[in-house]
Amino acid sequence: MGRGFGVLAAVCAGAVLLAGCGEESGSATGTGTPSSGGSPSTAEEYAEATRKEHDRAWPGIARKCRDVRPEPTAGAEGEEGVPENPKYGENNAYKQTTDVTPDELCRGEAHAARIAAALEDAAPADLRDEERTRRLFEDLGYGPDTVSARQNDAALVWWDVMVAGAGPCISGNTDPAAGIDVHGVYMEGGCTEPVGGH
C-alpha cells in the first residue's frame, strides 16, 4: 500500500507543478528578464537581451544611442513614395522590409558610419575582392555569419551586415563615395534584397 500511495503522491505533485506552469513571466518580476534566469521567454525579453549583448560588445555605440527610445513612433505610413499603380506594391511586395525603430536606426547609423570610415581607409585592392571585403568586415568585429558579400564586377563588391542586437540591416557596396543603407530585414528573410518575387 505504501508504494501505491507514493506513486499517487508523485502524480498529484506533478499535476500541481504543471498547473502552475506559464503563470509567472519575467516581466511579472519587474526585472524585464526571465524569472528563471534562463533564456528569454517573450519577444520583448529577447529583444532586450540581444540589445544588452550588443551594447556590451559596442559600448561607444551604446553610449551614443542611450537616450533614443526603443519603441516605434507613430509613423506616417504611406505618405511618401506611394506608387500610382496599385499593382506595383503587389508585384514588389518581396522587396518590403520590416520597420526600424528610432533606437535601431541610431545603432544602425552608428555602425554604418564605422563601416564608411573603414571603406575610405581600405586599400583599393580590398574593395575590389569579395574575400578581402569579408576580411575587412571581420577585422571591424562583424562575425562571418553576419556578413554577406558578393562580387558585382571586377571593381565592386556589394555587401550586407546584420549586427545582432542592433536591429536593422546595413547594406552598401565598396565604393567609398556610395551611400550606406540602414533598413529592416526583408520580409522574405535576411538583409540581402531578394532578386525576384513570387
C-alpha positions in Angstrom: 0.0 0.0 0.0 2.8 2.4 0.8 4.2 2.1 -2.7 0.9 2.9 -4.3 0.5 5.9 -2.2 3.9 7.2 -3.2 3.1 6.8 -6.9 -0.2 8.7 -6.3 1.6 11.4 -4.4 4.1 11.8 -7.2 1.4 12.1 -9.9 -0.5 14.7 -7.8 2.7 16.7 -7.2 3.4 16.6 -11.0 -0.2 17.8 -11.7 0.2 20.7 -9.3 3.5 21.7 -10.9 2.1 21.5 -14.4 -0.9 23.6 -13.4 1.3 26.4 -12.3 3.5 26.5 -15.4 3.3 29.6 -17.5 1.7 31.7 -14.9 4.7 33.8 -13.9 6.8 35.5 -16.6 10.0 37.5 -16.4 8.1 40.8 -16.7 6.0 39.9 -13.6 9.1 40.1 -11.5 9.7 43.7 -12.6 13.2 43.0 -13.8 12.4 42.6 -17.5 14.4 39.4 -17.5 13.2 35.8 -17.4 12.3 34.9 -13.8 14.2 31.6 -14.0 17.4 33.3 -15.1 17.4 31.2 -18.3 16.5 32.1 -21.8 14.2 35.0 -22.6 10.6 33.8 -22.9 9.0 36.6 -24.8 9.9 38.6 -27.9 10.3 41.7 -25.8 12.7 39.9 -23.4 14.6 38.5 -26.3 14.9 41.9 -28.0 16.1 43.5 -24.7 18.6 40.7 -24.1 20.1 41.0 -27.6 20.2 44.8 -27.3 22.1 44.5 -24.0 24.5 42.0 -25.6 25.1 44.4 -28.5 25.7 47.3 -26.1 28.3 45.3 -24.2 30.1 44.5 -27.4 29.8 48.0 -28.8 29.9 50.4 -25.8 30.6 53.5 -27.9 27.5 53.0 -30.0 25.5 52.1 -26.8 26.5 55.5 -25.3 25.6 57.4 -28.4 22.1 55.7 -28.6 21.4 55.5 -24.9 18.7 58.2 -24.8 16.9 57.1 -28.0 13.6 55.5 -27.3 13.4 51.8 -28.5 9.7 52.0 -29.2 8.4 52.8 -32.7 7.0 56.3 -33.0 3.6 56.8 -34.5 4.5 56.6 -38.2 3.3 58.4 -41.2 2.6 55.3 -43.3 2.4 55.7 -47.0 2.9 59.4 -47.1 5.9 59.2 -49.4 6.6 57.1 -52.5 3.0 55.8 -52.9 3.0 54.3 -56.4 0.3 55.4 -58.8 -0.3 51.8 -59.9 -1.7 49.6 -57.1 -0.3 46.6 -58.8 3.2 48.0 -58.2 3.0 47.3 -54.5 1.7 43.8 -55.0 4.3 42.9 -57.6 7.2 44.3 -55.4 6.0 43.0 -52.0 9.0 40.8 -51.9 11.2 43.9 -51.5 9.4 45.1 -48.4 11.3 45.3 -45.2 10.3 45.2 -41.5 10.0 48.5 -39.6 13.0 50.0 -37.9 12.6 51.7 -34.5 14.4 55.0 -33.7 16.6 53.0 -31.3 17.5 50.5 -34.0 18.1 53.3 -36.6 20.5 55.1 -34.2 22.5 51.9 -33.8 22.4 51.0 -37.5 23.6 54.5 -38.5 26.4 54.4 -36.0 27.6 51.0 -37.5 27.2 52.5 -41.0 29.5 55.4 -40.0 32.1 52.9 -38.7 31.9 50.9 -42.0 32.1 54.0 -44.2 35.2 55.2 -42.4 36.8 51.7 -42.8 35.9 51.7 -46.6 37.5 55.1 -47.0 40.7 53.9 -45.3 40.9 50.5 -47.1 43.4 49.6 -49.7 41.8 49.8 -53.2 42.5 46.0 -53.8 40.5 45.2 -50.7 37.5 47.0 -52.1 37.6 45.0 -55.4 37.7 41.5 -54.0 34.8 39.7 -52.2 37.0 37.7 -49.8 39.1 40.7 -48.9 36.0 42.7 -48.3 34.7 39.9 -45.9 38.0 40.0 -44.0 37.7 43.8 -43.7 34.3 43.4 -42.0 35.7 40.7 -39.8 38.6 43.0 -38.8 35.9 45.5 -37.8 34.4 43.0 -35.4 31.5 41.7 -37.6 31.3 37.9 -37.5 31.5 35.9 -40.7 27.9 34.6 -40.1 26.6 38.2 -40.1 28.3 39.4 -43.3 27.2 38.8 -46.9 29.4 39.9 -49.7 29.0 39.3 -53.5 31.2 40.3 -56.4 29.4 42.8 -58.7 32.1 43.2 -61.3 35.9 43.4 -61.3 35.9 46.6 -59.3 32.9 46.5 -56.9 31.6 44.2 -54.1 28.1 44.6 -52.7 27.7 43.7 -49.0 25.2 43.4 -46.2 25.7 43.2 -42.5 23.2 42.1 -39.8 24.5 43.3 -36.4 23.0 41.2 -33.6 21.1 43.4 -31.2 21.3 46.5 -33.3 18.1 45.6 -35.2 18.4 46.8 -38.7 20.4 45.6 -41.7 23.3 47.7 -43.1 23.8 47.4 -46.8 26.1 49.0 -49.4 29.0 48.5 -51.8 32.7 49.0 -51.7 32.6 52.4 -53.5 33.5 54.7 -50.6 31.5 57.5 -52.2 28.4 55.4 -52.3 25.8 55.7 -49.6 25.1 53.1 -47.0 21.5 52.0 -46.4 20.2 51.2 -42.9 16.9 49.2 -43.3 14.8 46.5 -41.8 15.1 42.8 -42.6 13.4 41.8 -45.8 10.0 40.1 -45.4 11.4 37.0 -47.2 14.3 37.0 -44.7 17.8 38.3 -44.4 19.5 41.6 -45.3 20.2 41.0 -49.0 17.5 42.3 -51.3 15.7 39.4 -52.9 16.2 39.2 -56.7 12.7 38.1 -57.6 9.2 37.9 -56.2 6.5 35.3 -56.1 
